[in-house]
Amino acid sequence: MAEAQTHQASLAQTAAGLAREVRPWQWYKQAVLLIAIVFSGRLFDPVAWGQVAIGVAAFCAVAGATYIFNDISDVEADRRHPEKRKRPIASGQVSVPTAAAFGVGLLLFGFALSYALGALFVLIVATYLAQNAAYSLYLKDVVLVDVLLIAFGFVLRAVAGVVAIGVALSPWLVVCTFLAALLLALGKRRHEFEASANPAETRATLEEYTPETLDQLLVVVISTLLISYSIYTFTGAKLAMMLTLPFAFFGVFRYHHLVHTTNGVAASPGTLLFDRQFLLNLGLWGVVAVVVLYGRPRAWLVGLVG
């Protein structure tokens, strides 16, 4: 009886460790796949939602597998790190063979779901997997390439959302997604300088970055992002999207302000959702965008925007 209870407790610990390994708190990144369903006019199409849900599940599974294989690859280094040594594989909560088997299972599941959405979606997921492998094994230590590759990963998600529902790909979706993700990646690097007494020990590329360089890059990316989004609203089919510009400007300015004034807000994009002003602004931007894209503007509004 005692032996059975011990075995059950061990299984429960392993299951809990595997759940932590796939980083469910990071799955919010797959929300980028939803951009296409909003801006393509299919927000209220249940078929499109079903297709996107499959795509999101596929990316969550493949992302979880990449986290596992990355932790297996870095297990010895993680055991020497004051925080990362608490990870399930590094701490011994989950054995390497068990984690590897689970990771392979997640990959197979993710690609099976991808196949249901077509060969092009499978190719995007395979590219995402290759990009993550290249980043984890080498490119995360190459200055500038590290942040560009992170941004490219978000572009792949956005394009995957387009492919999942079978709509035309807008170049503005690619440009704005890339720039927004690059802004978040640079903000995270800037935070890492503030959070560590010896940044180079935290991340190899921080030995080559400087706070001044990152600040300049942030300004360049912010300017390009806001110009790109503005051109999109000016040239798109719905000129009333210009009404969302104040919210876009405030959101970007707010993030830049928080990066330089609030400890930890740039550590992960998800922490932005704990900032009331940013969250309220994001909600208002979403409401206005949906009303413009799906509503019927009054005559005075049509006249105002031409």
Wavefront OBJ file of the C-alpha trace (Angstrom):
o trace
v 0.000 0.000 0.000
v 2.751 2.427 0.987
v 4.704 1.514 -2.138
v 1.663 2.214 -4.337
v 1.121 5.587 -2.676
v 4.778 6.466 -3.199
v 4.506 5.494 -6.869
v 1.369 7.611 -7.294
v 3.050 10.566 -5.630
v 6.053 10.165 -7.939
v 3.799 10.097 -10.999
v 1.963 13.188 -9.769
v 5.265 15.030 -9.296
v 6.427 14.033 -12.771
v 3.129 15.156 -14.313
v 3.330 18.475 -12.488
v 6.914 18.900 -13.668
v 5.999 18.177 -17.279
v 3.175 20.704 -17.037
v 5.684 23.325 -15.888
v 8.137 22.345 -18.628
v 5.703 23.211 -21.436
v 5.381 26.751 -19.977
v 1.580 27.221 -20.243
v 2.037 30.836 -19.064
v 3.847 31.443 -22.367
v 0.961 30.242 -24.528
v -0.489 33.755 -24.746
v 2.038 34.286 -27.581
v -0.129 32.101 -29.819
v -2.805 34.796 -29.642
v -0.964 36.365 -32.592
v -2.717 33.758 -34.756
v -5.988 35.567 -33.986
v -4.933 38.773 -35.756
v -5.955 37.399 -39.158
v -9.426 36.368 -38.033
v -10.123 39.890 -36.774
v -8.763 41.898 -39.702
v -10.057 39.539 -42.416
v -13.683 40.191 -41.478
v -14.304 36.669 -40.178
v -14.528 37.443 -36.476
v -18.044 35.985 -36.254
v -17.362 32.943 -38.443
v -17.470 29.775 -36.290
v -15.695 27.727 -38.980
v -12.771 30.157 -38.989
v -12.612 30.028 -35.190
v -12.433 26.232 -35.315
v -9.548 26.369 -37.791
v -7.656 28.945 -35.743
v -8.218 26.915 -32.561
v -6.537 23.927 -34.226
v -3.658 26.154 -35.285
v -3.238 27.586 -31.791
v -3.224 24.087 -30.277
v -0.605 22.968 -32.820
v 1.692 25.889 -31.997
v 1.233 25.349 -28.241
v 2.247 21.701 -28.598
v 5.302 22.428 -30.752
v 6.343 25.347 -28.527
v 6.058 23.098 -25.469
v 8.319 20.550 -27.152
v 10.922 23.222 -27.959
v 10.965 24.323 -24.299
v 11.577 20.730 -23.222
v 14.392 20.058 -25.694
v 15.982 23.407 -24.868
v 15.995 22.536 -21.155
v 17.468 19.117 -21.912
v 20.211 20.755 -23.962
v 20.971 23.296 -21.210
v 20.484 21.002 -18.212
v 24.057 21.246 -16.904
v 24.206 25.022 -17.297
v 20.777 25.362 -15.690
v 21.942 23.413 -12.641
v 24.609 26.069 -12.064
v 22.139 28.942 -12.441
v 20.551 30.302 -9.211
v 17.025 30.385 -10.704
v 17.050 27.966 -13.638
v 18.241 25.124 -11.405
v 14.661 25.015 -10.081
v 13.325 23.930 -13.463
v 11.855 20.389 -13.400
v 14.545 18.756 -15.548
v 17.469 20.577 -13.932
v 16.163 19.847 -10.433
v 15.581 16.160 -11.161
v 11.806 16.355 -10.767
v 11.504 15.038 -14.335
v 14.093 12.647 -15.782
v 15.687 13.427 -19.140
v 14.313 10.253 -20.865
v 10.783 11.000 -19.636
v 11.005 14.616 -20.757
v 12.397 13.603 -24.162
v 9.618 11.061 -24.731
v 6.990 13.626 -23.773
v 8.591 16.198 -26.073
v 8.515 13.788 -29.027
v 4.861 13.078 -28.284
v 4.065 16.800 -28.295
v 5.846 17.228 -31.630
v 3.881 14.392 -33.215
v 0.635 15.788 -31.837
v 1.464 19.301 -33.057
v 2.297 18.139 -36.579
v -0.821 15.932 -36.702
v -2.954 18.995 -35.931
v -1.003 21.033 -38.485
v -1.629 18.439 -41.180
v -5.369 18.960 -40.684
v -4.864 22.574 -41.837
v -2.893 21.736 -44.953
v 0.652 21.329 -46.226
v 1.446 25.056 -46.091
v 0.555 25.210 -42.396
v 2.804 22.180 -41.782
v 5.637 24.014 -43.554
v 5.147 27.087 -41.345
v 5.208 24.978 -38.177
v 8.331 23.160 -39.406
v 9.987 26.525 -40.102
v 9.012 27.695 -36.614
v 10.557 24.559 -35.133
v 13.772 25.011 -37.134
v 13.954 28.672 -36.131
v 13.615 27.757 -32.447
v 16.275 25.053 -32.758
v 18.687 27.456 -34.446
v 18.005 30.093 -31.808
v 18.468 27.731 -28.864
v 21.601 26.025 -30.181
v 23.537 29.015 -31.505
v 21.806 32.180 -32.689
v 20.643 33.310 -29.246
v 24.291 34.238 -28.618
v 24.631 36.341 -31.793
v 24.022 40.015 -31.068
v 21.120 41.606 -33.017
v 20.304 38.295 -34.694
v 18.818 37.113 -31.387
v 16.108 39.809 -31.262
v 15.458 39.652 -35.030
v 14.870 35.911 -34.806
v 12.420 36.357 -31.922
v 10.463 38.852 -34.021
v 10.515 36.441 -36.978
v 8.886 33.803 -34.767
v 5.922 36.098 -34.165
v 5.629 36.793 -37.902
v 5.406 33.039 -38.491
v 2.529 32.874 -36.011
v 0.710 35.748 -37.725
v 1.152 34.154 -41.166
v -0.006 30.816 -39.733
v -3.248 32.471 -38.645
v -3.780 33.689 -42.226
v -3.085 30.248 -43.687
v -5.335 28.515 -41.141
v -8.437 30.388 -42.305
v -7.423 30.675 -45.973
v -7.452 34.456 -46.482
v -5.120 36.793 -48.345
v -1.916 37.817 -46.588
v -1.585 41.551 -45.955
v 1.961 42.965 -46.071
v 0.981 45.331 -43.255
v 0.212 42.344 -41.032
v 3.768 41.097 -41.562
v 5.434 44.495 -41.120
v 3.512 45.612 -38.025
v 3.749 42.203 -36.324
v 7.498 42.071 -36.936
v 8.077 45.596 -35.597
v 5.838 45.138 -32.540
v 7.603 41.865 -31.640
v 11.008 43.460 -32.210
v 10.020 46.297 -29.870
v 9.117 43.810 -27.136
v 12.344 41.834 -27.653
v 14.492 44.968 -27.394
v 12.553 46.097 -24.325
v 13.251 42.746 -22.701
v 16.976 43.064 -23.405
v 16.902 46.570 -21.925
v 15.227 45.212 -18.793
v 17.873 42.512 -18.418
v 20.525 45.223 -18.086
v 18.572 46.812 -15.254
v 17.764 43.548 -13.498
v 21.269 42.045 -13.323
v 24.434 43.264 -11.665
v 26.434 41.355 -14.290
v 24.248 41.147 -17.438
v 26.764 39.107 -19.451
v 26.354 36.214 -17.010
v 22.595 36.238 -17.624
v 22.779 36.336 -21.426
v 25.870 36.168 -23.645
v 24.700 38.865 -26.073
v 24.423 41.395 -23.246
v 28.229 41.536 -23.282
v 27.974 43.290 -26.663
v 24.773 45.265 -26.208
v 24.862 48.512 -24.263
v 21.925 50.368 -22.710
v 22.617 53.289 -25.029
v 22.528 51.095 -28.144
v 19.308 49.440 -27.033
v 17.715 52.821 -26.302
v 18.582 54.010 -29.806
v 17.230 50.825 -31.366
v 14.015 51.180 -29.358
v 13.470 54.690 -30.735
v 14.125 53.514 -34.317
v 11.705 50.593 -34.018
v 9.029 52.698 -32.289
v 9.196 55.320 -35.042
v 9.051 52.738 -37.826
v 6.194 50.846 -36.170
v 4.026 53.923 -35.710
v 4.692 55.149 -39.248
v 3.859 51.712 -40.664
v 0.635 51.416 -38.680
v -0.348 54.954 -39.682
v 0.198 54.200 -43.385
v -1.919 51.055 -42.975
v -4.824 53.083 -41.579
v -4.472 55.731 -44.309
v -4.363 53.263 -47.204
v -6.635 50.465 -45.997
v -10.188 49.763 -47.119
v -11.532 51.195 -43.843
v -10.239 54.750 -43.505
v -12.043 55.014 -40.190
v -9.249 52.834 -38.767
v -7.453 56.152 -38.369
v -9.573 56.501 -35.245
v -7.385 53.814 -33.649
v -4.187 55.848 -34.082
v -4.346 57.602 -30.677
v -4.590 54.224 -28.951
v -1.700 52.792 -30.989
v 0.509 55.771 -30.163
v -0.390 55.691 -26.472
v 0.225 51.928 -26.222
v 3.687 52.168 -27.748
v 4.606 55.264 -25.740
v 3.319 53.616 -22.552
v 5.476 50.539 -23.154
v 8.564 52.686 -23.761
v 7.832 54.587 -20.543
v 7.412 51.391 -18.524
v 10.635 49.880 -19.874
v 12.584 52.772 -18.378
v 10.639 53.383 -15.184
v 9.143 50.128 -13.894
v 11.203 47.145 -12.790
v 10.092 43.893 -14.347
v 7.434 45.150 -16.757
v 9.615 44.344 -19.769
v 10.736 40.960 -18.450
v 7.927 39.352 -20.447
v 5.262 40.821 -22.727
v 2.648 39.089 -20.566
v 3.467 41.387 -17.644
v 2.052 44.313 -19.646
v -1.398 42.929 -18.956
v -0.883 43.837 -15.299
v -0.486 47.502 -16.177
v -3.959 49.027 -15.919
v -3.371 51.882 -18.325
v -1.881 49.629 -20.997
v -4.658 47.056 -20.585
v -7.416 49.684 -20.722
v -5.875 51.269 -23.795
v -5.563 47.865 -25.492
v -9.217 47.158 -24.772
v -10.323 50.511 -26.186
v -8.197 49.992 -29.299
v -9.832 46.587 -29.789
v -13.357 47.945 -29.355
v -12.809 50.813 -31.803
v -11.128 48.510 -34.342
v -13.979 45.975 -34.208
v -16.632 48.699 -34.499
v -14.862 50.193 -37.520
v -14.251 46.853 -39.235
v -17.658 45.305 -38.548
v -20.002 48.181 -37.785
v -21.864 50.546 -40.052
v -20.477 54.057 -39.459
v -22.968 56.896 -39.347
v -23.097 59.319 -42.206
v -21.199 61.999 -40.338
v -18.322 59.602 -39.671
v -18.197 58.561 -43.342
v -18.056 62.201 -44.323
v -15.341 62.906 -41.771
v -12.946 60.277 -43.123
v -13.820 60.723 -46.772
l 1 2 3 4 5 6 7 8 9 10 11 12 13 14 15 16 17 18 19 20 21 22 23 24 25 26 27 28 29 30 31 32 33 34 35 36 37 38 39 40 41 42 43 44 45 46 47 48 49 50 51 52 53 54 55 56 57 58 59 60 61 62 63 64 65 66 67 68 69 70 71 72 73 74 75 76 77 78 79 80 81 82 83 84 85 86 87 88 89 90 91 92 93 94 95 96 97 98 99 100 101 102 103 104 105 106 107 108 109 110 111 112 113 114 115 116 117 118 119 120 121 122 123 124 125 126 127 128 129 130 131 132 133 134 135 136 137 138 139 140 141 142 143 144 145 146 147 148 149 150 151 152 153 154 155 156 157 158 159 160 161 162 163 164 165 166 167 168 169 170 171 172 173 174 175 176 177 178 179 180 181 182 183 184 185 186 187 188 189 190 191 192 193 194 195 196 197 198 199 200 201 202 203 204 205 206 207 208 209 210 211 212 213 214 215 216 217 218 219 220 221 222 223 224 225 226 227 228 229 230 231 232 233 234 235 236 237 238 239 240 241 242 243 244 245 246 247 248 249 250 251 252 253 254 255 256 257 258 259 260 261 262 263 264 265 266 267 268 269 270 271 272 273 274 275 276 277 278 279 280 281 282 283 284 285 286 287 288 289 290 291 292 293 294 295 296 297 298 299 300 301 302 303 304 305 306
